[in-house]
Amino acid sequence: MSSLFALLAVLGSASASVVPSPSTPSTLLVTSTAPSSGLAECLKTSYYGTYGGQASTQDHIYLPTQECLTGESALDGLSAGSLVPLNFENGNDGSRIVWVGQAGVDQEVLSLQNSEDAWTTISEVSREFALLSSDDSAQQVLSSTRSSSHSQPIRLLHQSPTSLLLHVPESYLPMIDTFLPSHLVPVALPSKPLPALANGWEPVPSQFARYLANVTKHLRFSPEVDKIVSDGIELNQIRRDVRWLTGEAPSGIVSRHSFTPGAIKAAHWIKDKVEATGANCTLHTFIEGFSPNVICHYPSSLNSTEHVILSAHYDSRGSFGSTRAPGGDDDGSGTGHLLGVAHAIGTQGVKFKKQVVLAFFAGEEQGLLGSHAYAEHLHEKNTTILLQVQADMLAYHAPGEPLQIGLPESIHLPEASWLIGNLSQIYSPELVVGKTAACCSDHQSFVSYGFPATQVFERNGWIADPFYHNSGDLSQRDNYDFEQVVSIAKVTLSGLLTVAGYTLAEGA
């Protein structure tokens, strides 16, 4: 029998008056033990994901049924963790369980709160918002909410030195990011179990890892690819697009928070920009009231059903109490880079052999909501994805540092990261390749559903941008470097060309 029962933690405000049926998830199980094929079958089918940017402090989360936990061997193989009784069903009433943890910020750049102090801040701010929710001034951060009543509080379910698990009512979900200190990020648990453990533990099927490893093994410098990425990626075009998104150029956008008119305006503008390069774009609503995902498809010239996806999130987060959220680096740089890739595809006459998707996500700052909805949709359609790469924060490096490209320390497919690292050395050798401790971005939604995914980031090591999650996150400031954005865009476009295959239109 596991020692887990000895660590039983009854936290939050679970009500003894609510008696769930034996087959209803009734308990939150948080463990530091990574999932494995040796788990009890009922735990495999109640897996809700792995959370945290560093392997040493990750939380592995399950919502087992009462029936599952009555088995004597149910918790065998789990050496440490907590069991938290629940009195609600995750997602059924629109509420969600939200993991809140360290973003990976350099402690010398921003002062960090421990989880106990952070919970005090979150609870105080949410209570103040509930009291002010009828006041128009309190609604300036958000254009609307799905409910005008905020009487049901956010509840603490579980706390560790590095993370919190919160029960977030439906009406608070659109604004959970505005209650958080800047160094903390939310990730919403899915509303139903993930599929990865259903048939043994294999986060990403091994055939995709082997495929990408083989692509990396046979990489060679291509003068044609080099010409496409060098001629097609234009710094001035990326700079214009980023500054339109931030409002530094006369776009009229003050904030791209997912619940603002600025985000809606940006979504339609992005759609028009990418469609002009030959893509077919749709606005995908994933939760009522949120700005939509913008999903842009370039068709396969060979009628292939295999997909390659490059993505960024276009929503933004500002300073607490400020209505301004320009998001110049986070993630105007990733979004501008993606528009730069689209521009190159159009101007260079690229036609892909496989399906290519450029995805611009919303709801990232509230817990990867847009990307999760899209990844879940692709999983339900049994879509074949060969590679997914998320571009999140590409423009900042500390004074005196070289140009860099950071790849995830954890929650990624290593073979996907190795491919991107090798492409960087071939087509952007000025970039120093390394690992980043930054957490958490939209590629994690794809890994959760067994898709081969990774992320590109601006810096190796910790997040160093002093304007991270700050209303001063503009592009016209020291150490915001468009040259680095261009170099990373050359890498991701070379990845599309390499994995999707391509031809050039006549006369290109």
PyMOL commands that set and color helices and strands:
alter all, ss='L'
color gray80, all
select helices_A, chain A and resi 3-7+41-44+55-57+66-69+115-132+136-139+170-179+206-217+223-232+235-246+261-275+332-347+369-380+414-427+443-448+482-500
alter helices_A, ss='H'
color red, helices_A
select strands_A, chain A and resi 27-31+47-51+59-62+81-85+96-102+155-159+163-168+184-188+280-284+293-298+306-313+350-352+355-361+384-391+404-408+432-436+453-456+502-504
alter strands_A, ss='S'
color yellow, strands_A
deselect
rebuild
show_as cartoon
